Amino acid sequence: MRRGLIPATVAALIGSAALAQPTGPLPTGDPAAGENLFYDRCAICHVATGGGQGPSLDGLYGRKAGSVAGFSYSEALKASGLTWTGPALDRFLTNPGSAVPGTAMPIQVPDAKQRADLISYFAAHR
């Protein structure tokens, strides 16, 4: 694929209400368990505040994907149209490459409870 082209699957996600729009109540996971998971699984690349290899996850919940100033996001993530809501984060964390083909995010969180805990942690720090 040539640089700058958006895969058809990403273009289809741009208008997806399930991913782009806030829906439902806040996640019901355990934010404290999510914090532990963050430091075990996410802090390899991300930081809670400031800058790191990956963008800061402080204020992630409710933020437009690919919008932290000064970070070089993949074209796929910038073009995704996602807003990091519970449903969007749940789908993305389940399998980032499937949710946004071409993303640079390699880590998957296949366990639903762990995803809920992480999302609750992110929601608590918005």
Backbone bond lengths (Angstrom), bond angles and torsions (degrees), N, CA, C in turn:
res aa  C-N    CA-C-N  psi(-1)  N-CA   C-N-CA  omega(-1)  CA-C   N-CA-C  phi
1 M - - - 1.448 - - 1.521 108.35 -
2 R 1.326 116.77 137.59 1.458 121.21 177.84 1.517 109.79 -77.33
3 R 1.349 115.17 147.02 1.471 120.38 177.80 1.523 110.45 -59.06
4 G 1.302 115.89 143.53 1.444 121.24 175.71 1.522 114.16 92.59
5 L 1.324 117.79 -14.35 1.459 119.86 177.58 1.517 109.34 -87.54
6 I 1.300 116.96 139.24 1.458 121.91 179.52 1.519 107.75 -96.04
7 P 1.356 117.91 123.30 1.464 118.76 177.06 1.525 110.64 -56.97
8 A 1.318 115.99 147.84 1.472 121.13 -178.68 1.520 111.67 -56.26
9 T 1.335 117.20 -35.95 1.466 119.09 -178.93 1.515 110.93 -66.95
10 V 1.341 117.43 -34.25 1.470 119.86 177.28 1.519 109.25 -70.25
11 A 1.325 116.62 -43.66 1.462 119.87 179.12 1.524 110.63 -58.44
12 A 1.342 116.97 -37.36 1.467 120.49 179.08 1.527 110.95 -66.42
13 L 1.338 116.93 -32.91 1.466 120.40 -179.44 1.521 112.25 -73.18
14 I 1.328 117.52 -24.43 1.453 120.55 -175.33 1.524 111.38 -55.46
15 G 1.313 116.91 -40.90 1.458 119.98 -179.67 1.504 114.10 -93.86
16 S 1.312 119.41 7.92 1.454 122.12 -174.83 1.523 111.20 -73.42
17 A 1.318 116.53 113.55 1.463 120.62 179.67 1.517 111.30 -62.87
18 A 1.313 118.14 -31.99 1.463 121.22 -178.54 1.518 111.34 -65.24
19 L 1.332 117.87 -27.43 1.451 120.24 -178.76 1.522 112.64 -102.58
20 A 1.301 118.07 -33.72 1.452 120.50 -169.51 1.526 114.16 -92.60
21 Q 1.309 119.02 -19.87 1.460 120.75 -173.93 1.525 111.22 -110.54
22 P 1.340 117.17 139.12 1.458 119.32 174.12 1.523 109.90 -63.01
23 T 1.302 116.09 132.31 1.460 119.93 177.52 1.517 109.55 -140.25
24 G 1.309 115.43 148.42 1.453 121.40 172.09 1.518 114.11 68.62
25 P 1.314 115.29 -179.07 1.466 121.24 -178.72 1.527 111.01 -74.82
26 L 1.320 114.81 169.13 1.462 119.90 174.71 1.527 109.44 -61.04
27 P 1.313 117.06 155.97 1.464 120.61 -179.46 1.528 111.71 -58.69
28 T 1.326 115.49 152.86 1.462 120.49 -177.11 1.524 112.86 -106.63
29 G 1.312 117.03 18.05 1.460 120.47 178.08 1.518 111.40 -73.94
30 D 1.317 115.92 -176.84 1.458 124.17 -179.18 1.530 108.96 -99.85
31 P 1.341 117.89 108.50 1.459 120.02 -177.86 1.530 113.50 -59.62
32 A 1.325 118.34 -34.33 1.468 120.48 179.22 1.528 110.58 -66.59
33 A 1.321 116.57 -42.06 1.473 119.86 175.98 1.523 109.86 -66.00
34 G 1.346 116.50 -36.73 1.457 121.12 177.01 1.516 111.97 -63.11
35 E 1.333 116.61 -38.35 1.461 119.91 177.56 1.524 110.37 -62.74
36 N 1.335 116.69 -44.18 1.473 119.61 177.37 1.523 111.14 -60.70
37 L 1.337 116.87 -42.91 1.465 120.52 177.82 1.519 111.23 -63.66
38 F 1.331 116.25 -39.73 1.462 120.07 178.04 1.529 109.77 -56.18
39 Y 1.323 116.84 -49.93 1.466 119.47 -177.30 1.529 112.03 -71.24
40 D 1.325 117.94 -27.42 1.469 121.17 176.87 1.526 112.97 -78.23
41 R 1.343 117.19 -39.37 1.465 120.32 -170.13 1.514 114.88 -113.04
42 C 1.316 118.46 -31.69 1.467 121.20 -171.00 1.526 112.94 -101.06
43 A 1.331 116.58 -30.91 1.461 120.87 -173.52 1.521 112.96 -68.83
44 I 1.315 117.40 -4.94 1.461 120.57 173.96 1.530 108.28 -60.57
45 C 1.326 116.74 -40.15 1.470 122.09 -178.64 1.521 113.45 -115.49
46 H 1.322 117.44 -33.93 1.461 121.78 -173.92 1.519 110.76 -103.05
47 V 1.315 114.80 156.23 1.456 121.06 172.73 1.523 107.55 -119.17
48 A 1.313 115.84 157.32 1.463 119.64 178.63 1.521 110.16 -72.50
49 T 1.325 117.70 -35.89 1.463 122.50 176.10 1.522 108.03 -141.22
50 G 1.302 116.85 159.07 1.456 120.78 179.26 1.517 111.49 80.85
51 G 1.322 116.78 -152.74 1.458 121.78 -176.84 1.510 111.77 -118.87
52 G 1.300 116.68 156.70 1.452 123.42 177.72 1.511 108.42 -158.04
53 Q 1.315 117.27 -163.54 1.458 120.75 177.48 1.521 110.01 -60.48
54 G 1.322 115.69 -43.62 1.465 121.69 174.85 1.513 108.06 -103.20
55 P 1.331 117.87 168.13 1.469 119.76 -178.78 1.522 112.20 -68.12
56 S 1.323 115.59 155.09 1.455 121.26 177.07 1.526 109.83 -61.15
57 L 1.312 115.67 140.14 1.458 120.20 178.09 1.530 112.10 -96.44
58 D 1.326 116.86 3.51 1.457 120.70 174.94 1.523 108.46 -67.21
59 G 1.304 117.42 125.77 1.457 121.13 -178.62 1.514 113.38 76.44
60 L 1.326 117.46 16.87 1.460 121.94 -178.08 1.522 111.94 -61.97
61 Y 1.336 117.31 -45.95 1.464 121.26 -174.13 1.523 110.04 -63.70
62 G 1.321 116.40 120.98 1.453 122.41 -179.53 1.520 114.37 91.69
63 R 1.334 117.53 -5.18 1.463 122.14 -178.95 1.530 110.25 -86.93
64 K 1.308 116.49 149.64 1.457 121.91 175.53 1.531 108.29 -70.62
65 A 1.318 116.92 133.82 1.464 121.91 178.81 1.518 110.56 -61.03
66 G 1.320 115.62 139.72 1.457 120.62 176.60 1.506 114.44 73.80
67 S 1.333 118.16 28.18 1.467 119.74 -172.10 1.528 115.47 -115.64
68 V 1.333 119.24 2.44 1.462 119.73 178.82 1.530 108.11 -74.62
69 A 1.321 115.85 121.69 1.463 121.35 -178.60 1.524 110.69 -60.67
70 G 1.317 115.44 139.94 1.451 120.95 175.01 1.511 115.64 86.12
71 F 1.338 117.52 -0.24 1.458 119.24 178.90 1.517 109.05 -108.89
72 S 1.326 116.07 139.25 1.467 121.79 -178.79 1.530 109.20 -91.37
73 Y 1.325 116.71 95.56 1.456 122.59 179.47 1.524 110.41 -82.05
74 S 1.317 116.50 160.00 1.464 120.35 171.53 1.525 107.98 -66.25
75 E 1.321 115.60 149.88 1.466 119.97 176.69 1.528 110.37 -58.59
76 A 1.332 116.06 -36.93 1.467 120.38 -178.77 1.526 111.16 -61.10
77 L 1.330 117.88 -45.26 1.463 120.24 -178.91 1.530 110.79 -68.99
78 K 1.325 117.09 -42.18 1.470 119.68 178.82 1.527 111.24 -60.89
79 A 1.327 116.89 -35.68 1.464 121.10 -177.60 1.525 113.34 -88.19
80 S 1.325 117.57 -2.19 1.466 121.15 -172.61 1.525 113.67 -67.56
81 G 1.324 118.08 -28.60 1.460 120.72 -177.17 1.520 113.24 75.24
82 L 1.323 117.34 7.46 1.463 120.86 -177.96 1.516 112.23 -72.60
83 T 1.305 115.06 147.12 1.455 123.64 164.83 1.517 104.73 -117.24
84 W 1.321 117.03 132.77 1.462 120.82 -174.22 1.524 111.34 -75.11
85 T 1.312 114.68 85.22 1.464 123.74 174.32 1.531 107.10 -103.46
86 G 1.326 116.08 175.16 1.460 119.89 177.18 1.520 113.09 -53.55
87 P 1.338 118.94 -54.12 1.468 119.76 -179.07 1.534 113.19 -62.19
88 A 1.330 116.78 -39.55 1.469 119.73 -179.83 1.516 110.67 -66.51
89 L 1.330 117.33 -44.82 1.458 120.71 178.31 1.523 111.56 -64.44
90 D 1.326 116.62 -39.99 1.454 120.18 179.76 1.530 110.58 -60.25
91 R 1.303 116.37 -47.82 1.471 119.70 -179.82 1.526 110.95 -66.45
92 F 1.332 117.66 -44.31 1.452 121.56 -178.07 1.525 111.19 -63.86
93 L 1.329 117.16 -46.39 1.467 119.98 -178.28 1.528 112.23 -68.07
94 T 1.325 117.29 -28.24 1.464 120.47 177.19 1.518 110.22 -60.62
95 N 1.316 116.69 -47.15 1.463 121.75 179.39 1.529 108.25 -160.78
96 P 1.347 117.03 89.94 1.461 120.11 -176.48 1.528 113.77 -54.65
97 G 1.321 117.71 -41.37 1.457 121.47 -178.29 1.515 113.83 -66.46
98 S 1.317 116.73 -27.27 1.461 121.10 176.23 1.529 110.67 -81.90
99 A 1.320 117.01 -40.03 1.462 121.55 -179.28 1.524 111.58 -69.00
100 V 1.335 116.26 -40.52 1.465 121.63 179.64 1.532 107.63 -137.38
101 P 1.315 117.43 84.95 1.467 119.83 179.40 1.528 110.68 -56.18
102 G 1.322 115.36 128.79 1.460 120.37 -178.80 1.511 113.43 100.41
103 T 1.344 118.12 -3.83 1.456 120.06 177.92 1.526 109.88 -66.48
104 A 1.323 116.20 154.62 1.459 121.23 177.15 1.526 111.71 -87.59
105 M 1.321 117.57 -7.46 1.470 122.41 -177.80 1.525 109.86 -73.33
106 P 1.353 117.73 115.36 1.460 119.53 -176.39 1.530 115.04 -96.79
107 I 1.322 118.25 -15.19 1.468 121.70 -171.33 1.524 111.11 -86.40
108 Q 1.325 115.71 131.46 1.463 122.38 175.02 1.522 109.23 -109.28
109 V 1.321 115.87 149.09 1.467 121.89 174.55 1.524 105.66 -124.13
110 P 1.342 117.57 87.10 1.465 120.34 -174.63 1.526 114.58 -72.65
111 D 1.317 118.13 -21.11 1.460 121.84 -177.62 1.531 110.76 -80.27
112 A 1.340 117.08 120.19 1.468 122.32 -176.19 1.527 112.36 -61.13
113 K 1.320 118.83 -39.41 1.473 121.66 179.28 1.527 110.14 -64.42
114 Q 1.323 116.91 -43.53 1.461 119.38 178.73 1.531 111.21 -63.60
115 R 1.331 116.75 -40.09 1.469 119.47 177.10 1.521 110.37 -61.89
116 A 1.326 117.36 -44.65 1.471 121.34 179.40 1.525 110.54 -60.90
117 D 1.325 117.17 -40.88 1.464 121.06 179.09 1.531 110.71 -65.17
118 L 1.332 117.03 -44.98 1.462 120.23 178.50 1.531 111.17 -62.38
119 I 1.316 116.12 -45.23 1.462 120.23 -179.07 1.531 110.25 -63.34
120 S 1.328 117.89 -38.19 1.472 121.42 176.47 1.519 110.38 -63.80
121 Y 1.322 116.95 -40.29 1.465 121.38 176.65 1.525 110.29 -61.63
122 F 1.334 116.94 -46.61 1.467 120.50 179.43 1.527 110.72 -62.65
123 A 1.333 116.83 -42.22 1.465 121.03 -179.05 1.528 111.55 -64.34
124 A 1.327 116.49 -32.65 1.474 120.74 179.98 1.519 112.07 -72.55
125 H 1.333 117.31 -14.87 1.474 121.43 -176.98 1.518 112.10 -119.47
126 R 1.330 115.18 40.99 1.467 117.53 179.91 1.485 113.14 -94.75
